[in-house]
């Protein structure tokens, strides 16, 4: 156990080194939770979407009123 104490005494904190610290972790965690919540909400809304593509009607079956005549 005494060898760990000597290692701890040798490693001093560098005052010129910038680290994010606890505030950086909290901000990152909040942003991660927000993204998770948004993805969950998006999945719920996307399940409600019912997209059905309309089949294309042939020109011969279109009513006469819809046909354009060139004048």
Long-range contacts (C-beta under 8 A, 24 or more apart in sequence): none
